[in-house]
């Protein structure tokens, strides 16, 4: 976890004592959760595989590389993560809303009408 826009002395103070373990624990939970969620998306096969794999890789890298200085690689990783999230959301949007029929039969009578 990275504390942005904070003086280095404040960051050092936050990372001393018991808050250090809370911050590190939150980072570990985030990375492990991202990996497990990404693996479950890939294994389920419901969402597009390239976008699910991209989500798993790029969002894990965002968490792990967040404390490094800005570079071309970190910027490219942010763009790739955005592309993966947009691809995933587009695939969900294309699937329709819950409760809507996915198959529309034309020219036939529906039961009960």
Jmol script that loads the backbone (N, CA, C; Angstrom):
load data "model"
ATOM      1  N   UNK A   1       0.848  -1.159   0.000  1.00  0.00           N
ATOM      2  CA  UNK A   1       0.000   0.000   0.000  1.00  0.00           C
ATOM      3  C   UNK A   1       0.897   1.227   0.000  1.00  0.00           C
ATOM      4  N   UNK A   2       0.497   2.212  -0.738  1.00  0.00           N
ATOM      5  CA  UNK A   2       1.306   3.410  -0.877  1.00  0.00           C
ATOM      6  C   UNK A   2       0.518   4.591  -0.330  1.00  0.00           C
ATOM      7  N   UNK A   3       1.186   5.436   0.401  1.00  0.00           N
ATOM      8  CA  UNK A   3       0.560   6.651   0.903  1.00  0.00           C
ATOM      9  C   UNK A   3       1.003   7.807   0.013  1.00  0.00           C
ATOM     10  N   UNK A   4       0.129   8.247  -0.883  1.00  0.00           N
ATOM     11  CA  UNK A   4       0.461   9.314  -1.822  1.00  0.00           C
ATOM     12  C   UNK A   4       0.303  10.677  -1.166  1.00  0.00           C
ATOM     13  N   UNK A   5       1.065  11.629  -1.650  1.00  0.00           N
ATOM     14  CA  UNK A   5       0.963  13.029  -1.251  1.00  0.00           C
ATOM     15  C   UNK A   5       1.128  13.231   0.258  1.00  0.00           C
ATOM     16  N   UNK A   6       1.986  12.444   0.850  1.00  0.00           N
ATOM     17  CA  UNK A   6       2.259  12.558   2.272  1.00  0.00           C
ATOM     18  C   UNK A   6       3.763  12.735   2.431  1.00  0.00           C
ATOM     19  N   UNK A   7       4.145  13.568   3.370  1.00  0.00           N
ATOM     20  CA  UNK A   7       5.562  13.797   3.632  1.00  0.00           C
ATOM     21  C   UNK A   7       6.238  12.487   4.039  1.00  0.00           C
ATOM     22  N   UNK A   8       7.492  12.285   3.640  1.00  0.00           N
ATOM     23  CA  UNK A   8       8.203  11.052   4.005  1.00  0.00           C
ATOM     24  C   UNK A   8       8.251  10.804   5.516  1.00  0.00           C
ATOM     25  N   UNK A   9       8.333  11.853   6.317  1.00  0.00           N
ATOM     26  CA  UNK A   9       8.359  11.676   7.773  1.00  0.00           C
ATOM     27  C   UNK A   9       7.038  11.088   8.276  1.00  0.00           C
ATOM     28  N   UNK A  10       5.929  11.497   7.670  1.00  0.00           N
ATOM     29  CA  UNK A  10       4.616  10.973   8.068  1.00  0.00           C
ATOM     30  C   UNK A  10       4.502   9.507   7.660  1.00  0.00           C
ATOM     31  N   UNK A  11       4.984   9.174   6.462  1.00  0.00           N
ATOM     32  CA  UNK A  11       4.953   7.775   6.016  1.00  0.00           C
ATOM     33  C   UNK A  11       5.771   6.908   6.961  1.00  0.00           C
ATOM     34  N   UNK A  12       6.952   7.383   7.349  1.00  0.00           N
ATOM     35  CA  UNK A  12       7.783   6.627   8.291  1.00  0.00           C
ATOM     36  C   UNK A  12       7.074   6.443   9.625  1.00  0.00           C
ATOM     37  N   UNK A  13       6.363   7.479  10.082  1.00  0.00           N
ATOM     38  CA  UNK A  13       5.635   7.380  11.352  1.00  0.00           C
ATOM     39  C   UNK A  13       4.479   6.379  11.253  1.00  0.00           C
ATOM     40  N   UNK A  14       3.799   6.368  10.115  1.00  0.00           N
ATOM     41  CA  UNK A  14       2.683   5.430   9.933  1.00  0.00           C
ATOM     42  C   UNK A  14       3.194   3.990   9.897  1.00  0.00           C
ATOM     43  N   UNK A  15       4.370   3.796   9.289  1.00  0.00           N
ATOM     44  CA  UNK A  15       4.897   2.438   9.146  1.00  0.00           C
ATOM     45  C   UNK A  15       5.667   1.960  10.374  1.00  0.00           C
ATOM     46  N   UNK A  16       5.646   2.729  11.455  1.00  0.00           N
ATOM     47  CA  UNK A  16       6.236   2.270  12.711  1.00  0.00           C
ATOM     48  C   UNK A  16       5.130   1.695  13.582  1.00  0.00           C
ATOM     49  N   UNK A  17       5.474   0.725  14.379  1.00  0.00           N
ATOM     50  CA  UNK A  17       4.521   0.179  15.341  1.00  0.00           C
ATOM     51  C   UNK A  17       3.466  -0.699  14.706  1.00  0.00           C
ATOM     52  N   UNK A  18       2.298  -0.765  15.359  1.00  0.00           N
ATOM     53  CA  UNK A  18       1.254  -1.706  14.919  1.00  0.00           C
ATOM     54  C   UNK A  18       0.611  -1.339  13.581  1.00  0.00           C
ATOM     55  N   UNK A  19       0.634  -0.055  13.219  1.00  0.00           N
ATOM     56  CA  UNK A  19       0.016   0.298  11.934  1.00  0.00           C
ATOM     57  C   UNK A  19       0.769  -0.290  10.757  1.00  0.00           C
ATOM     58  N   UNK A  20       2.050  -0.582  10.951  1.00  0.00           N
ATOM     59  CA  UNK A  20       2.834  -1.210   9.884  1.00  0.00           C
ATOM     60  C   UNK A  20       2.204  -2.534   9.465  1.00  0.00           C
ATOM     61  N   UNK A  21       1.808  -3.328  10.447  1.00  0.00           N
ATOM     62  CA  UNK A  21       1.233  -4.638  10.141  1.00  0.00           C
ATOM     63  C   UNK A  21      -0.151  -4.508   9.509  1.00  0.00           C
ATOM     64  N   UNK A  22      -0.889  -3.486   9.878  1.00  0.00           N
ATOM     65  CA  UNK A  22      -2.197  -3.269   9.250  1.00  0.00           C
ATOM     66  C   UNK A  22      -2.036  -2.891   7.778  1.00  0.00           C
ATOM     67  N   UNK A  23      -1.067  -2.005   7.503  1.00  0.00           N
ATOM     68  CA  UNK A  23      -0.829  -1.576   6.116  1.00  0.00           C
ATOM     69  C   UNK A  23      -0.300  -2.747   5.281  1.00  0.00           C
ATOM     70  N   UNK A  24       0.667  -3.480   5.820  1.00  0.00           N
ATOM     71  CA  UNK A  24       1.206  -4.633   5.087  1.00  0.00           C
ATOM     72  C   UNK A  24       0.154  -5.725   4.909  1.00  0.00           C
ATOM     73  N   UNK A  25      -0.650  -5.945   5.935  1.00  0.00           N
ATOM     74  CA  UNK A  25      -1.721  -6.947   5.842  1.00  0.00           C
ATOM     75  C   UNK A  25      -2.736  -6.587   4.777  1.00  0.00           C
ATOM     76  N   UNK A  26      -3.085  -5.294   4.686  1.00  0.00           N
ATOM     77  CA  UNK A  26      -4.032  -4.857   3.659  1.00  0.00           C
ATOM     78  C   UNK A  26      -3.457  -5.083   2.266  1.00  0.00           C
ATOM     79  N   UNK A  27      -2.162  -4.829   2.109  1.00  0.00           N
ATOM     80  CA  UNK A  27      -1.522  -5.063   0.813  1.00  0.00           C
ATOM     81  C   UNK A  27      -1.519  -6.531   0.432  1.00  0.00           C
ATOM     82  N   UNK A  28      -1.232  -7.392   1.398  1.00  0.00           N
ATOM     83  CA  UNK A  28      -1.211  -8.843   1.136  1.00  0.00           C
ATOM     84  C   UNK A  28      -2.614  -9.335   0.789  1.00  0.00           C
ATOM     85  N   UNK A  29      -3.610  -8.881   1.530  1.00  0.00           N
ATOM     86  CA  UNK A  29      -4.992  -9.287   1.245  1.00  0.00           C
ATOM     87  C   UNK A  29      -5.407  -8.826  -0.154  1.00  0.00           C
ATOM     88  N   UNK A  30      -5.002  -7.627  -0.535  1.00  0.00           N
ATOM     89  CA  UNK A  30      -5.335  -7.114  -1.861  1.00  0.00           C
ATOM     90  C   UNK A  30      -4.706  -7.968  -2.965  1.00  0.00           C
ATOM     91  N   UNK A  31      -3.426  -8.289  -2.822  1.00  0.00           N
ATOM     92  CA  UNK A  31      -2.740  -9.074  -3.857  1.00  0.00           C
ATOM     93  C   UNK A  31      -3.323 -10.490  -3.924  1.00  0.00           C
ATOM     94  N   UNK A  32      -3.494 -11.131  -2.792  1.00  0.00           N
ATOM     95  CA  UNK A  32      -4.032 -12.503  -2.779  1.00  0.00           C
ATOM     96  C   UNK A  32      -5.467 -12.518  -3.306  1.00  0.00           C
ATOM     97  N   UNK A  33      -6.271 -11.535  -2.903  1.00  0.00           N
ATOM     98  CA  UNK A  33      -7.649 -11.467  -3.390  1.00  0.00           C
ATOM     99  C   UNK A  33      -7.727 -11.251  -4.881  1.00  0.00           C
ATOM    100  N   UNK A  34      -6.854 -10.382  -5.412  1.00  0.00           N
ATOM    101  CA  UNK A  34      -6.826 -10.145  -6.856  1.00  0.00           C
ATOM    102  C   UNK A  34      -6.441 -11.413  -7.603  1.00  0.00           C
ATOM    103  N   UNK A  35      -5.441 -12.110  -7.101  1.00  0.00           N
ATOM    104  CA  UNK A  35      -5.018 -13.353  -7.756  1.00  0.00           C
ATOM    105  C   UNK A  35      -6.124 -14.410  -7.717  1.00  0.00           C
ATOM    106  N   UNK A  36      -6.751 -14.598  -6.565  1.00  0.00           N
ATOM    107  CA  UNK A  36      -7.799 -15.615  -6.457  1.00  0.00           C
ATOM    108  C   UNK A  36      -9.016 -15.263  -7.319  1.00  0.00           C
ATOM    109  N   UNK A  37      -9.401 -13.995  -7.308  1.00  0.00           N
ATOM    110  CA  UNK A  37     -10.539 -13.584  -8.127  1.00  0.00           C
ATOM    111  C   UNK A  37     -10.225 -13.736  -9.604  1.00  0.00           C
ATOM    112  N   UNK A  38      -9.010 -13.373 -10.008  1.00  0.00           N
ATOM    113  CA  UNK A  38      -8.611 -13.518 -11.402  1.00  0.00           C
ATOM    114  C   UNK A  38      -8.583 -14.973 -11.841  1.00  0.00           C
ATOM    115  N   UNK A  39      -8.029 -15.832 -11.002  1.00  0.00           N
ATOM    116  CA  UNK A  39      -7.989 -17.263 -11.329  1.00  0.00           C
ATOM    117  C   UNK A  39      -9.408 -17.821 -11.430  1.00  0.00           C
ATOM    118  N   UNK A  40     -10.300 -17.397 -10.545  1.00  0.00           N
ATOM    119  CA  UNK A  40     -11.675 -17.895 -10.623  1.00  0.00           C
ATOM    120  C   UNK A  40     -12.377 -17.411 -11.889  1.00  0.00           C
ATOM    121  N   UNK A  41     -12.085 -16.178 -12.334  1.00  0.00           N
ATOM    122  CA  UNK A  41     -12.676 -15.700 -13.594  1.00  0.00           C
ATOM    123  C   UNK A  41     -12.179 -16.516 -14.776  1.00  0.00           C
ATOM    124  N   UNK A  42     -10.883 -16.823 -14.776  1.00  0.00           N
ATOM    125  CA  UNK A  42     -10.308 -17.601 -15.878  1.00  0.00           C
ATOM    126  C   UNK A  42     -10.882 -19.008 -15.876  1.00  0.00           C
ATOM    127  N   UNK A  43     -10.938 -19.629 -14.709  1.00  0.00           N
ATOM    128  CA  UNK A  43     -11.432 -21.011 -14.635  1.00  0.00           C
ATOM    129  C   UNK A  43     -12.910 -21.124 -14.962  1.00  0.00           C
ATOM    130  N   UNK A  44     -13.702 -20.120 -14.591  1.00  0.00           N
ATOM    131  CA  UNK A  44     -15.143 -20.182 -14.856  1.00  0.00           C
ATOM    132  C   UNK A  44     -15.442 -20.120 -16.346  1.00  0.00           C
ATOM    133  N   UNK A  45     -14.642 -19.374 -17.086  1.00  0.00           N
ATOM    134  CA  UNK A  45     -14.833 -19.294 -18.527  1.00  0.00           C
ATOM    135  C   UNK A  45     -16.050 -18.511 -18.957  1.00  0.00           C
ATOM    136  N   UNK A  46     -16.654 -17.752 -18.063  1.00  0.00           N
ATOM    137  CA  UNK A  46     -17.839 -16.978 -18.403  1.00  0.00           C
ATOM    138  C   UNK A  46     -17.458 -15.681 -19.107  1.00  0.00           C
ATOM    139  N   UNK A  47     -16.379 -15.073 -18.653  1.00  0.00           N
ATOM    140  CA  UNK A  47     -15.901 -13.819 -19.233  1.00  0.00           C
ATOM    141  C   UNK A  47     -14.798 -14.112 -20.242  1.00  0.00           C
ATOM    142  N   UNK A  48     -14.515 -13.169 -21.122  1.00  0.00           N
ATOM    143  CA  UNK A  48     -13.461 -13.401 -22.119  1.00  0.00           C
ATOM    144  C   UNK A  48     -12.119 -13.710 -21.439  1.00  0.00           C
ATOM    145  N   UNK A  49     -11.501 -14.795 -21.855  1.00  0.00           N
ATOM    146  CA  UNK A  49     -10.261 -15.256 -21.220  1.00  0.00           C
ATOM    147  C   UNK A  49      -9.127 -14.226 -21.290  1.00  0.00           C
ATOM    148  N   UNK A  50      -8.883 -13.573 -22.436  1.00  0.00           N
ATOM    149  CA  UNK A  50      -7.785 -12.597 -22.461  1.00  0.00           C
ATOM    150  C   UNK A  50      -7.993 -11.452 -21.473  1.00  0.00           C
ATOM    151  N   UNK A  51      -9.225 -10.989 -21.341  1.00  0.00           N
ATOM    152  CA  UNK A  51      -9.501  -9.906 -20.398  1.00  0.00           C
ATOM    153  C   UNK A  51      -9.354 -10.385 -18.955  1.00  0.00           C
ATOM    154  N   UNK A  52      -9.770 -11.610 -18.670  1.00  0.00           N
ATOM    155  CA  UNK A  52      -9.644 -12.145 -17.308  1.00  0.00           C
ATOM    156  C   UNK A  52      -8.182 -12.363 -16.929  1.00  0.00           C
ATOM    157  N   UNK A  53      -7.390 -12.878 -17.863  1.00  0.00           N
ATOM    158  CA  UNK A  53      -5.959 -13.061 -17.600  1.00  0.00           C
ATOM    159  C   UNK A  53      -5.285 -11.701 -17.449  1.00  0.00           C
ATOM    160  N   UNK A  54      -5.649 -10.759 -18.305  1.00  0.00           N
ATOM    161  CA  UNK A  54      -5.100  -9.423 -18.208  1.00  0.00           C
ATOM    162  C   UNK A  54      -5.428  -8.755 -16.886  1.00  0.00           C
ATOM    163  N   UNK A  55      -6.665  -8.939 -16.417  1.00  0.00           N
ATOM    164  CA  UNK A  55      -7.064  -8.413 -15.109  1.00  0.00           C
ATOM    165  C   UNK A  55      -6.169  -8.984 -14.020  1.00  0.00           C
ATOM    166  N   UNK A  56      -5.988 -10.288 -14.043  1.00  0.00           N
ATOM    167  CA  UNK A  56      -5.193 -10.955 -13.016  1.00  0.00           C
ATOM    168  C   UNK A  56      -3.768 -10.429 -12.991  1.00  0.00           C
ATOM    169  N   UNK A  57      -3.165 -10.301 -14.142  1.00  0.00           N
ATOM    170  CA  UNK A  57      -1.765  -9.882 -14.216  1.00  0.00           C
ATOM    171  C   UNK A  57      -1.610  -8.391 -13.915  1.00  0.00           C
ATOM    172  N   UNK A  58      -2.400  -7.558 -14.595  1.00  0.00           N
ATOM    173  CA  UNK A  58      -2.173  -6.116 -14.472  1.00  0.00           C
ATOM    174  C   UNK A  58      -2.564  -5.571 -13.105  1.00  0.00           C
ATOM    175  N   UNK A  59      -3.668  -6.038 -12.535  1.00  0.00           N
ATOM    176  CA  UNK A  59      -4.053  -5.508 -11.230  1.00  0.00           C
ATOM    177  C   UNK A  59      -3.141  -6.020 -10.121  1.00  0.00           C
ATOM    178  N   UNK A  60      -2.597  -7.213 -10.278  1.00  0.00           N
ATOM    179  CA  UNK A  60      -1.603  -7.688  -9.315  1.00  0.00           C
ATOM    180  C   UNK A  60      -0.334  -6.840  -9.416  1.00  0.00           C
ATOM    181  N   UNK A  61       0.092  -6.543 -10.642  1.00  0.00           N
ATOM    182  CA  UNK A  61       1.272  -5.694 -10.816  1.00  0.00           C
ATOM    183  C   UNK A  61       1.039  -4.285 -10.287  1.00  0.00           C
ATOM    184  N   UNK A  62      -0.175  -3.763 -10.447  1.00  0.00           N
ATOM    185  CA  UNK A  62      -0.471  -2.437  -9.891  1.00  0.00           C
ATOM    186  C   UNK A  62      -0.256  -2.419  -8.386  1.00  0.00           C
ATOM    187  N   UNK A  63      -0.675  -3.460  -7.715  1.00  0.00           N
ATOM    188  CA  UNK A  63      -0.508  -3.511  -6.262  1.00  0.00           C
ATOM    189  C   UNK A  63       0.952  -3.703  -5.874  1.00  0.00           C
ATOM    190  N   UNK A  64       1.650  -4.547  -6.604  1.00  0.00           N
ATOM    191  CA  UNK A  64       3.037  -4.843  -6.235  1.00  0.00           C
ATOM    192  C   UNK A  64       3.999  -3.720  -6.599  1.00  0.00           C
ATOM    193  N   UNK A  65       3.735  -3.019  -7.675  1.00  0.00           N
ATOM    194  CA  UNK A  65       4.659  -1.991  -8.151  1.00  0.00           C
ATOM    195  C   UNK A  65       4.227  -0.577  -7.777  1.00  0.00           C
ATOM    196  N   UNK A  66       3.228  -0.463  -6.939  1.00  0.00           N
ATOM    197  CA  UNK A  66       2.685   0.848  -6.602  1.00  0.00           C
ATOM    198  C   UNK A  66       3.642   1.768  -5.888  1.00  0.00           C
ATOM    199  N   UNK A  67       4.605   1.239  -5.175  1.00  0.00           N
ATOM    200  CA  UNK A  67       5.503   2.111  -4.424  1.00  0.00           C
ATOM    201  C   UNK A  67       6.749   2.504  -5.216  1.00  0.00           C
ATOM    202  N   UNK A  68       6.867   2.051  -6.448  1.00  0.00           N
ATOM    203  CA  UNK A  68       7.998   2.436  -7.289  1.00  0.00           C
ATOM    204  C   UNK A  68       7.728   3.782  -7.956  1.00  0.00           C
ATOM    205  N   UNK A  69       8.792   4.472  -8.360  1.00  0.00           N
ATOM    206  CA  UNK A  69       8.578   5.749  -9.066  1.00  0.00           C
ATOM    207  C   UNK A  69       7.877   5.527 -10.405  1.00  0.00           C
ATOM    208  N   UNK A  70       7.210   6.572 -10.868  1.00  0.00           N
ATOM    209  CA  UNK A  70       6.513   6.493 -12.158  1.00  0.00           C
ATOM    210  C   UNK A  70       7.505   6.236 -13.282  1.00  0.00           C
ATOM    211  N   UNK A  71       7.102   5.371 -14.201  1.00  0.00           N
ATOM    212  CA  UNK A  71       7.944   5.040 -15.346  1.00  0.00           C
ATOM    213  C   UNK A  71       7.036   4.696 -16.520  1.00  0.00           C
ATOM    214  N   UNK A  72       7.648   4.429 -17.654  1.00  0.00           N
ATOM    215  CA  UNK A  72       6.886   4.027 -18.834  1.00  0.00           C
ATOM    216  C   UNK A  72       6.188   2.690 -18.564  1.00  0.00           C
ATOM    217  N   UNK A  73       6.876   1.791 -17.861  1.00  0.00           N
ATOM    218  CA  UNK A  73       6.291   0.475 -17.566  1.00  0.00           C
ATOM    219  C   UNK A  73       5.059   0.608 -16.665  1.00  0.00           C
ATOM    220  N   UNK A  74       5.152   1.433 -15.610  1.00  0.00           N
ATOM    221  CA  UNK A  74       3.998   1.578 -14.719  1.00  0.00           C
ATOM    222  C   UNK A  74       2.839   2.261 -15.438  1.00  0.00           C
ATOM    223  N   UNK A  75       3.154   3.218 -16.314  1.00  0.00           N
ATOM    224  CA  UNK A  75       2.092   3.867 -17.089  1.00  0.00           C
ATOM    225  C   UNK A  75       1.438   2.876 -18.050  1.00  0.00           C
ATOM    226  N   UNK A  76       2.240   2.056 -18.711  1.00  0.00           N
ATOM    227  CA  UNK A  76       1.698   1.041 -19.617  1.00  0.00           C
ATOM    228  C   UNK A  76       0.854   0.025 -18.852  1.00  0.00           C
ATOM    229  N   UNK A  77       1.262  -0.298 -17.642  1.00  0.00           N
ATOM    230  CA  UNK A  77       0.494  -1.234 -16.823  1.00  0.00           C
ATOM    231  C   UNK A  77      -0.860  -0.631 -16.451  1.00  0.00           C
ATOM    232  N   UNK A  78      -0.890   0.669 -16.140  1.00  0.00           N
ATOM    233  CA  UNK A  78      -2.164   1.325 -15.850  1.00  0.00           C
ATOM    234  C   UNK A  78      -3.093   1.306 -17.063  1.00  0.00           C
ATOM    235  N   UNK A  79      -2.543   1.568 -18.227  1.00  0.00           N
ATOM    236  CA  UNK A  79      -3.348   1.562 -19.451  1.00  0.00           C
ATOM    237  C   UNK A  79      -3.860   0.146 -19.736  1.00  0.00           C
ATOM    238  N   UNK A  80      -3.001  -0.851 -19.568  1.00  0.00           N
ATOM    239  CA  UNK A  80      -3.420  -2.241 -19.805  1.00  0.00           C
ATOM    240  C   UNK A  80      -4.504  -2.664 -18.819  1.00  0.00           C
ATOM    241  N   UNK A  81      -4.376  -2.244 -17.565  1.00  0.00           N
ATOM    242  CA  UNK A  81      -5.409  -2.568 -16.573  1.00  0.00           C
ATOM    243  C   UNK A  81      -6.736  -1.921 -16.956  1.00  0.00           C
ATOM    244  N   UNK A  82      -6.680  -0.691 -17.433  1.00  0.00           N
ATOM    245  CA  UNK A  82      -7.893  -0.006 -17.876  1.00  0.00           C
ATOM    246  C   UNK A  82      -8.538  -0.731 -19.050  1.00  0.00           C
ATOM    247  N   UNK A  83      -7.734  -1.156 -20.004  1.00  0.00           N
ATOM    248  CA  UNK A  83      -8.259  -1.877 -21.165  1.00  0.00           C
ATOM    249  C   UNK A  83      -8.933  -3.179 -20.723  1.00  0.00           C
ATOM    250  N   UNK A  84      -8.315  -3.891 -19.806  1.00  0.00           N
ATOM    251  CA  UNK A  84      -8.902  -5.147 -19.316  1.00  0.00           C
ATOM    252  C   UNK A  84     -10.223  -4.899 -18.593  1.00  0.00           C
ATOM    253  N   UNK A  85     -10.280  -3.868 -17.757  1.00  0.00           N
ATOM    254  CA  UNK A  85     -11.521  -3.562 -17.037  1.00  0.00           C
ATOM    255  C   UNK A  85     -12.632  -3.142 -17.988  1.00  0.00           C
ATOM    256  N   UNK A  86     -12.292  -2.373 -19.013  1.00  0.00           N
ATOM    257  CA  UNK A  86     -13.299  -1.969 -20.001  1.00  0.00           C
ATOM    258  C   UNK A  86     -13.783  -3.194 -20.771  1.00  0.00           C
ATOM    259  N   UNK A  87     -12.876  -4.087 -21.149  1.00  0.00           N
ATOM    260  CA  UNK A  87     -13.271  -5.306 -21.874  1.00  0.00           C
ATOM    261  C   UNK A  87     -14.185  -6.180 -21.024  1.00  0.00           C
ATOM    262  N   UNK A  88     -13.859  -6.311 -19.748  1.00  0.00           N
ATOM    263  CA  UNK A  88     -14.711  -7.107 -18.863  1.00  0.00           C
ATOM    264  C   UNK A  88     -16.083  -6.470 -18.701  1.00  0.00           C
ATOM    265  N   UNK A  89     -16.127  -5.157 -18.512  1.00  0.00           N
ATOM    266  CA  UNK A  89     -17.421  -4.503 -18.319  1.00  0.00           C
ATOM    267  C   UNK A  89     -18.260  -4.534 -19.598  1.00  0.00           C
ATOM    268  N   UNK A  90     -17.617  -4.427 -20.755  1.00  0.00           N
ATOM    269  CA  UNK A  90     -18.364  -4.519 -22.017  1.00  0.00           C
ATOM    270  C   UNK A  90     -18.962  -5.908 -22.201  1.00  0.00           C
ATOM    271  N   UNK A  91     -18.232  -6.944 -21.817  1.00  0.00           N
ATOM    272  CA  UNK A  91     -18.761  -8.296 -21.974  1.00  0.00           C
ATOM    273  C   UNK A  91     -19.943  -8.529 -21.039  1.00  0.00           C
ATOM    274  N   UNK A  92     -19.912  -7.947 -19.863  1.00  0.00           N
ATOM    275  CA  UNK A  92     -21.031  -8.081 -18.930  1.00  0.00           C
ATOM    276  C   UNK A  92     -22.228  -7.291 -19.448  1.00  0.00           C
ATOM    277  N   UNK A  93     -21.980  -6.116 -19.977  1.00  0.00           N
ATOM    278  CA  UNK A  93     -23.073  -5.288 -20.504  1.00  0.00           C
ATOM    279  C   UNK A  93     -23.741  -5.956 -21.698  1.00  0.00           C
ATOM    280  N   UNK A  94     -22.935  -6.623 -22.541  1.00  0.00           N
ATOM    281  CA  UNK A  94     -23.499  -7.324 -23.710  1.00  0.00           C
ATOM    282  C   UNK A  94     -24.379  -8.494 -23.293  1.00  0.00           C
ATOM    283  N   UNK A  95     -24.134  -9.057 -22.109  1.00  0.00           N
ATOM    284  CA  UNK A  95     -24.894 -10.222 -21.670  1.00  0.00           C
ATOM    285  C   UNK A  95     -26.329  -9.861 -21.312  1.00  0.00           C
ATOM    286  N   UNK A  96     -26.615  -8.599 -21.081  1.00  0.00           N
ATOM    287  CA  UNK A  96     -27.971  -8.179 -20.756  1.00  0.00           C
ATOM    288  C   UNK A  96     -28.183  -8.053 -19.261  1.00  0.00           C
ATOM    289  N   UNK A  97     -29.363  -7.631 -18.911  1.00  0.00           N
ATOM    290  CA  UNK A  97     -29.699  -7.443 -17.502  1.00  0.00           C
ATOM    291  C   UNK A  97     -30.322  -8.724 -16.949  1.00  0.00           C
ATOM    292  N   UNK A  98     -30.180  -8.957 -15.642  1.00  0.00           N
ATOM    293  CA  UNK A  98     -30.801 -10.147 -15.046  1.00  0.00           C
ATOM    294  C   UNK A  98     -32.314 -10.105 -15.232  1.00  0.00           C
ATOM    295  N   UNK A  99     -32.870 -11.232 -15.535  1.00  0.00           N
ATOM    296  CA  UNK A  99     -34.307 -11.337 -15.712  1.00  0.00           C
ATOM    297  C   UNK A  99     -34.770 -11.145 -17.139  1.00  0.00           C
ATOM    298  N   UNK A 100     -33.938 -10.601 -17.992  1.00  0.00           N
ATOM    299  CA  UNK A 100     -34.318 -10.436 -19.388  1.00  0.00           C
ATOM    300  C   UNK A 100     -34.054 -11.737 -20.141  1.00  0.00           C
ATOM    301  N   UNK A 101     -34.956 -12.117 -21.021  1.00  0.00           N
ATOM    302  CA  UNK A 101     -34.692 -13.329 -21.801  1.00  0.00           C
ATOM    303  C   UNK A 101     -33.530 -13.107 -22.745  1.00  0.00           C
ATOM    304  N   UNK A 102     -32.679 -14.101 -22.870  1.00  0.00           N
ATOM    305  CA  UNK A 102     -31.525 -13.986 -23.759  1.00  0.00           C
ATOM    306  C   UNK A 102     -31.841 -14.465 -25.172  1.00  0.00           C
ATOM    307  N   UNK A 103     -32.863 -15.319 -25.294  1.00  0.00           N
ATOM    308  CA  UNK A 103     -33.225 -15.844 -26.601  1.00  0.00           C
ATOM    309  C   UNK A 103     -34.602 -15.284 -26.955  1.00  0.00           C
ATOM    310  N   UNK A 104     -34.680 -14.634 -28.054  1.00  0.00           N
ATOM    311  CA  UNK A 104     -35.955 -14.082 -28.509  1.00  0.00           C
ATOM    312  C   UNK A 104     -36.420 -14.912 -29.706  1.00  0.00           C
ATOM    313  N   UNK A 105     -37.544 -15.586 -29.524  1.00  0.00           N
ATOM    314  CA  UNK A 105     -38.096 -16.420 -30.596  1.00  0.00           C
ATOM    315  C   UNK A 105     -39.142 -15.591 -31.318  1.00  0.00           C
ATOM    316  N   UNK A 106     -38.980 -15.455 -32.613  1.00  0.00           N
ATOM    317  CA  UNK A 106     -39.958 -14.678 -33.388  1.00  0.00           C
ATOM    318  C   UNK A 106     -40.854 -15.630 -34.149  1.00  0.00           C
ATOM    319  N   UNK A 107     -42.095 -15.251 -34.270  1.00  0.00           N
ATOM    320  CA  UNK A 107     -43.039 -16.027 -35.070  1.00  0.00           C
ATOM    321  C   UNK A 107     -43.656 -17.196 -34.328  1.00  0.00           C
ATOM    322  N   UNK A 108     -43.438 -17.331 -33.049  1.00  0.00           N
ATOM    323  CA  UNK A 108     -44.054 -18.434 -32.298  1.00  0.00           C
ATOM    324  C   UNK A 108     -44.837 -17.854 -31.146  1.00  0.00           C
ATOM    325  N   UNK A 109     -45.801 -18.608 -30.677  1.00  0.00           N
ATOM    326  CA  UNK A 109     -46.611 -18.170 -29.551  1.00  0.00           C
ATOM    327  C   UNK A 109     -45.950 -18.615 -28.261  1.00  0.00           C
ATOM    328  N   UNK A 110     -45.948 -17.722 -27.297  1.00  0.00           N
ATOM    329  CA  UNK A 110     -45.408 -18.070 -25.995  1.00  0.00           C
ATOM    330  C   UNK A 110     -46.503 -18.671 -25.139  1.00  0.00           C
ATOM    331  N   UNK A 111     -46.115 -19.522 -24.209  1.00  0.00           N
ATOM    332  CA  UNK A 111     -47.087 -20.170 -23.325  1.00  0.00           C
ATOM    333  C   UNK A 111     -47.791 -19.115 -22.461  1.00  0.00           C
ATOM    334  N   UNK A 112     -49.092 -19.279 -22.316  1.00  0.00           N
ATOM    335  CA  UNK A 112     -49.849 -18.410 -21.439  1.00  0.00           C
ATOM    336  C   UNK A 112     -50.359 -17.154 -22.109  1.00  0.00           C
ATOM    337  N   UNK A 113     -50.210 -17.024 -23.407  1.00  0.00           N
ATOM    338  CA  UNK A 113     -50.731 -15.828 -24.070  1.00  0.00           C
ATOM    339  C   UNK A 113     -51.895 -16.155 -24.946  1.00  0.00           C
TER     340      UNK A 113
END
end "model"
wireframe off; spacefill off
backbone 0.3
color backbone group
